[in-house]
Amino acid sequence: MTYVVTESCIKCKYTDCVDVCPTDAFREGPNFLAIDPDDCIDCTLCVAECPVDAIFAEDDVPKDQTRFIALNVELAKNWQPIVEKKDPLPEADEWGKVKDKFDLLEH
């Protein structure tokens, strides 16, 4: 089992999770983070760090978010690792509360 970043991260990109990841499993895109399942060791540390509750164990991903399981795998292949915390996107606080924003994901 691995952990998965879901829709809540889109247009927020808080990176608190990156600081606690012991294997540098996070990958960075323009407005979203992904977890590389090959690097994730299922330690759960990132879950509590996410201020928008965007990270779930693969088996616990909400039904309306399951497409993010495959999406994390796909994006992790093309995006570079992020290993240090950065500032969130400028309007992250507002976007963290928005639902149905999949179409805003930038690859």
Contacts in CASP RR format, 6 or more apart in sequence:
PFRMAT RR
TARGET T0000
AUTHOR 0000-0000-0000
METHOD contacts of the structure
MODEL  1
MTYVVTESCIKCKYTDCVDVCPTDAFREGPNFLAIDPDDCIDCTLCVAEC
PVDAIFAEDDVPKDQTRFIALNVELAKNWQPIVEKKDPLPEADEWGKVKD
KFDLLEH
1 42 0 8 1.000
1 57 0 8 1.000
1 58 0 8 1.000
1 59 0 8 1.000
2 35 0 8 1.000
2 37 0 8 1.000
2 40 0 8 1.000
2 42 0 8 1.000
2 57 0 8 1.000
2 58 0 8 1.000
2 72 0 8 1.000
3 25 0 8 1.000
3 35 0 8 1.000
3 40 0 8 1.000
3 42 0 8 1.000
3 44 0 8 1.000
3 46 0 8 1.000
3 47 0 8 1.000
3 55 0 8 1.000
3 56 0 8 1.000
3 57 0 8 1.000
3 58 0 8 1.000
4 35 0 8 1.000
4 55 0 8 1.000
4 56 0 8 1.000
4 57 0 8 1.000
4 58 0 8 1.000
4 61 0 8 1.000
4 65 0 8 1.000
4 68 0 8 1.000
4 69 0 8 1.000
4 72 0 8 1.000
5 32 0 8 1.000
5 33 0 8 1.000
5 34 0 8 1.000
5 35 0 8 1.000
5 54 0 8 1.000
5 55 0 8 1.000
5 68 0 8 1.000
5 72 0 8 1.000
6 54 0 8 1.000
6 55 0 8 1.000
6 56 0 8 1.000
6 61 0 8 1.000
6 62 0 8 1.000
6 65 0 8 1.000
6 68 0 8 1.000
7 54 0 8 1.000
7 65 0 8 1.000
7 68 0 8 1.000
7 99 0 8 1.000
7 100 0 8 1.000
7 101 0 8 1.000
7 102 0 8 1.000
8 50 0 8 1.000
8 52 0 8 1.000
8 53 0 8 1.000
8 54 0 8 1.000
8 96 0 8 1.000
9 32 0 8 1.000
9 33 0 8 1.000
9 50 0 8 1.000
9 52 0 8 1.000
9 54 0 8 1.000
9 55 0 8 1.000
10 31 0 8 1.000
10 32 0 8 1.000
10 95 0 8 1.000
10 101 0 8 1.000
10 102 0 8 1.000
10 104 0 8 1.000
10 105 0 8 1.000
11 31 0 8 1.000
11 32 0 8 1.000
11 89 0 8 1.000
11 91 0 8 1.000
11 92 0 8 1.000
11 95 0 8 1.000
11 96 0 8 1.000
11 98 0 8 1.000
11 101 0 8 1.000
11 104 0 8 1.000
12 52 0 8 1.000
12 54 0 8 1.000
12 88 0 8 1.000
12 89 0 8 1.000
12 92 0 8 1.000
12 95 0 8 1.000
12 96 0 8 1.000
13 28 0 8 1.000
13 29 0 8 1.000
13 31 0 8 1.000
13 32 0 8 1.000
13 33 0 8 1.000
13 86 0 8 1.000
13 88 0 8 1.000
13 89 0 8 1.000
13 92 0 8 1.000
14 50 0 8 1.000
14 51 0 8 1.000
14 52 0 8 1.000
14 88 0 8 1.000
14 92 0 8 1.000
15 26 0 8 1.000
15 33 0 8 1.000
15 82 0 8 1.000
15 84 0 8 1.000
15 85 0 8 1.000
15 86 0 8 1.000
15 88 0 8 1.000
16 49 0 8 1.000
16 50 0 8 1.000
16 51 0 8 1.000
16 85 0 8 1.000
17 26 0 8 1.000
17 33 0 8 1.000
17 45 0 8 1.000
17 46 0 8 1.000
17 49 0 8 1.000
17 50 0 8 1.000
17 55 0 8 1.000
18 26 0 8 1.000
18 33 0 8 1.000
18 82 0 8 1.000
18 83 0 8 1.000
18 84 0 8 1.000
18 85 0 8 1.000
18 86 0 8 1.000
19 49 0 8 1.000
19 84 0 8 1.000
19 85 0 8 1.000
20 45 0 8 1.000
20 46 0 8 1.000
20 49 0 8 1.000
21 43 0 8 1.000
21 45 0 8 1.000
21 46 0 8 1.000
22 41 0 8 1.000
22 43 0 8 1.000
22 45 0 8 1.000
23 39 0 8 1.000
23 40 0 8 1.000
23 41 0 8 1.000
24 39 0 8 1.000
24 81 0 8 1.000
24 82 0 8 1.000
24 83 0 8 1.000
25 35 0 8 1.000
25 36 0 8 1.000
25 37 0 8 1.000
25 39 0 8 1.000
25 40 0 8 1.000
25 41 0 8 1.000
26 33 0 8 1.000
26 34 0 8 1.000
26 35 0 8 1.000
26 36 0 8 1.000
26 46 0 8 1.000
26 81 0 8 1.000
26 82 0 8 1.000
26 83 0 8 1.000
27 33 0 8 1.000
27 34 0 8 1.000
27 35 0 8 1.000
27 36 0 8 1.000
27 75 0 8 1.000
27 76 0 8 1.000
27 79 0 8 1.000
27 80 0 8 1.000
27 81 0 8 1.000
27 82 0 8 1.000
28 79 0 8 1.000
28 80 0 8 1.000
28 81 0 8 1.000
28 82 0 8 1.000
29 75 0 8 1.000
29 79 0 8 1.000
29 106 0 8 1.000
29 107 0 8 1.000
30 106 0 8 1.000
30 107 0 8 1.000
31 89 0 8 1.000
31 104 0 8 1.000
31 105 0 8 1.000
31 106 0 8 1.000
32 75 0 8 1.000
32 105 0 8 1.000
32 106 0 8 1.000
33 82 0 8 1.000
34 71 0 8 1.000
34 72 0 8 1.000
34 75 0 8 1.000
34 76 0 8 1.000
34 79 0 8 1.000
35 46 0 8 1.000
35 55 0 8 1.000
35 72 0 8 1.000
35 76 0 8 1.000
36 72 0 8 1.000
36 76 0 8 1.000
36 81 0 8 1.000
37 58 0 8 1.000
37 72 0 8 1.000
37 73 0 8 1.000
37 76 0 8 1.000
38 76 0 8 1.000
42 57 0 8 1.000
44 57 0 8 1.000
46 55 0 8 1.000
47 55 0 8 1.000
47 56 0 8 1.000
47 57 0 8 1.000
52 92 0 8 1.000
52 96 0 8 1.000
56 62 0 8 1.000
56 65 0 8 1.000
58 69 0 8 1.000
61 68 0 8 1.000
61 69 0 8 1.000
67 102 0 8 1.000
75 107 0 8 1.000
78 107 0 8 1.000
89 95 0 8 1.000
95 101 0 8 1.000
END
